[in-house]
Amino acid sequence: MRAQSDFATGFNGNINFPNGKFTEYFGTGYGGDAHFLYLFGNSSIFSLSVGYNKFNLDLDAFNAKANELGLDATFDVESSFSTIPILIGVKWYFLKQKNQSAYIMIEAGFYSYSFTLTGTAEANASGNSELVTLPEIDEDGTETMLRVSAGYIFFIQKHWFLDFSVNYNVLTNAFTVDVPADPEDAQEISGTAQTLNYLSASAGVNYRF
């Protein structure tokens, strides 16, 4: 029977839950990643991963924030924020058993992002209502990212294993939506926010050559 090599590959799907400022305007996101693994030593693995994640604007939350700020306007906008992270990291196994093992993992790298927004705002002033069409916004760029994970793997066959984890993701200088002070000043509807973060629950399958 062919011996296992030190290389593995796989893919994960994940559900993303925004935290802090990120929750003001965006709801639950979805995504996944493909990764390459290299095993060195008895309990350490080098990882290279490429992923994709997407978050859509929560319009109700956006309008609620506008209300909270005292802005007399109702927005009808569509906006999305997507990322393509490219990360390298190291995974350490502990509490190893024959068919399963817990692990922790630290990854760092870059993420390319795309932010889009289109829509209208109905502004109310002096008893009059005016519909303002917002210019389309399409921004992209690249920033740094950090991910810390804790997980568990289950070996289901000699070359196959399942991987489940919870991850804490940190995005620096994320370009995201923000409520404008004036609906007619459309450029204020978006801007570079502070560092954003989100939690993700991930599940996937890996194959060791």
C-alpha positions in Angstrom: 0.0 0.0 0.0 1.4 3.4 -0.9 2.7 5.4 2.0 1.4 8.9 2.7 3.4 11.9 1.6 3.9 15.1 3.6 1.6 17.1 1.2 -2.2 17.6 1.4 -4.8 19.7 -0.2 -8.5 20.5 0.5 -11.3 23.0 0.6 -13.6 24.6 3.3 -16.9 26.3 3.2 -17.7 28.9 5.8 -20.4 31.1 7.3 -19.2 34.5 8.5 -20.7 36.5 11.4 -19.7 40.2 11.5 -18.6 41.8 14.8 -18.5 45.3 16.1 -18.8 48.1 13.6 -19.1 45.5 10.8 -22.6 44.5 12.2 -24.0 48.0 11.8 -24.7 47.6 8.1 -23.8 44.0 7.0 -25.5 40.7 7.7 -24.2 37.2 7.7 -21.8 36.4 4.9 -20.7 33.2 3.1 -17.5 32.0 1.4 -14.9 29.3 1.3 -11.2 28.6 0.5 -8.9 26.1 -1.1 -5.7 25.3 0.6 -2.4 23.5 0.2 -0.8 21.9 3.3 2.7 20.7 4.0 3.4 18.5 7.1 6.6 19.0 9.0 7.4 17.3 12.2 4.8 15.3 14.1 2.5 18.1 15.0 3.0 21.0 12.7 1.6 21.9 9.3 2.4 24.8 6.9 -0.7 26.2 5.1 -1.2 28.3 2.0 -4.9 29.2 1.3 -6.9 31.3 -1.2 -10.5 32.1 -0.5 -13.5 34.1 -1.3 -16.1 35.8 1.0 -19.0 38.0 0.4 -21.2 40.2 2.6 -24.4 42.0 1.6 -25.8 45.2 3.0 -28.6 44.9 5.6 -30.8 47.7 4.3 -33.1 47.8 7.4 -30.0 48.2 9.6 -28.7 51.0 7.3 -32.0 52.9 7.5 -32.2 52.4 11.3 -28.8 53.9 11.7 -29.8 56.9 9.5 -32.9 57.3 11.8 -30.7 57.1 14.9 -28.4 59.9 13.5 -31.5 62.1 12.9 -31.2 62.0 9.1 -34.7 62.6 7.6 -34.2 60.3 4.6 -35.1 56.8 3.5 -32.5 54.8 1.5 -33.1 52.1 -1.1 -29.6 50.9 -1.9 -27.8 47.7 -2.8 -24.3 47.2 -1.6 -21.8 44.3 -1.3 -18.4 43.8 0.2 -16.4 40.8 -1.0 -12.8 39.7 -0.2 -10.3 37.3 -1.7 -7.8 36.5 1.1 -4.4 34.9 0.4 -2.9 33.6 3.6 0.0 31.6 4.9 0.1 30.1 8.3 1.0 27.3 10.6 -1.3 24.8 12.3 -0.3 23.0 15.5 -1.9 19.8 16.6 -2.4 18.8 20.2 -4.5 16.2 22.2 -3.7 13.9 19.3 -5.6 10.5 19.1 -5.6 7.8 16.6 -8.5 9.1 14.5 -8.9 12.7 15.6 -7.0 15.7 16.9 -7.6 19.3 18.1 -5.5 22.1 16.7 -4.8 25.9 16.7 -3.7 27.9 13.7 -2.4 31.4 13.0 -2.4 32.8 9.4 -1.5 36.2 8.0 -1.4 37.7 4.5 -3.4 40.0 2.2 -6.9 40.3 1.0 -8.2 41.9 -2.2 -11.5 43.6 -1.7 -14.4 44.8 -3.9 -17.0 47.3 -2.6 -20.1 48.3 -4.7 -23.1 50.5 -4.1 -26.1 51.6 -6.1 -29.5 53.1 -5.2 -31.5 56.1 -4.2 -32.4 58.1 -1.2 -35.8 59.8 -0.5 -34.9 63.0 1.4 -37.6 64.9 3.3 -37.1 68.6 3.9 -39.7 71.3 4.8 -42.5 68.9 4.2 -41.3 68.1 0.6 -39.9 64.8 -0.6 -37.1 64.6 -3.1 -35.8 61.4 -4.7 -32.0 61.5 -5.0 -30.2 59.0 -7.3 -26.9 58.1 -5.8 -23.9 57.7 -8.1 -22.7 54.1 -8.4 -19.6 53.4 -6.3 -17.1 50.7 -7.2 -14.0 50.5 -5.1 -11.3 47.8 -4.9 -7.9 47.4 -3.3 -5.6 45.2 -1.3 -4.9 45.3 2.5 -3.5 43.1 5.2 -5.4 40.4 7.1 -4.9 38.1 10.1 -6.8 34.9 11.0 -6.6 32.9 14.2 -8.4 29.5 14.3 -9.2 26.6 16.7 -10.5 23.4 15.2 -10.8 19.6 15.1 -10.0 17.1 12.5 -11.4 13.6 12.0 -9.6 10.9 9.9 -12.3 9.0 7.9 -9.9 7.0 5.7 -6.1 6.7 5.3 -5.9 9.7 3.0 -9.1 11.6 3.8 -10.0 13.7 6.9 -12.7 16.2 7.8 -11.8 19.6 9.3 -14.1 21.8 11.5 -13.0 25.1 12.9 -14.0 28.5 14.4 -12.0 31.4 13.1 -11.4 35.0 14.2 -10.7 37.2 11.1 -9.2 40.8 11.2 -9.4 43.0 8.1 -7.3 46.2 8.1 -8.6 49.4 6.4 -11.8 47.8 5.1 -13.6 50.0 2.6 -17.3 49.7 3.6 -20.5 51.6 3.6 -21.4 54.4 6.1 -24.5 56.6 6.4 -24.0 60.0 4.9 -24.8 63.3 6.7 -26.5 64.5 3.6 -28.2 62.2 1.0 -27.1 64.5 -1.8 -23.5 64.1 -0.8 -23.2 60.6 -2.1 -19.4 60.3 -1.5 -20.0 60.3 2.2 -22.0 57.1 1.9 -18.8 55.1 1.8 -15.3 55.4 3.2 -12.4 53.7 4.7 -13.6 52.3 8.0 -11.5 51.2 11.0 -10.2 47.7 11.2 -13.2 45.3 10.9 -13.4 41.8 12.2 -15.7 38.8 12.0 -16.1 35.3 13.2 -16.5 32.3 10.9 -17.6 28.7 11.3 -15.8 26.5 8.8 -16.2 22.9 7.6 -14.2 21.0 4.9 -12.5 18.0 3.6 -8.8 17.4 3.0 -6.8 14.8 1.1 -3.3 13.7 2.1 -1.3 12.3 -0.8 
